[in-house]
């Protein structure tokens, strides 16, 4: 028995087909709402970036506080 190819899994084939259909629809209808859609994506991306930066800063602060509390005698 040879190595299994995960790309031949029925679920992956189905997802690739559904993505292909959606991409075709976007290519056909993309010109109508392209401006509004781009602005929406930019806002969503900015919000997600702010959330990621905030979480990173909180984690860094917690790690720094914990590291500074370790006694090194």
Residue pairs with C-beta under 8 A, 6 or more apart in sequence:
6 12
7 13
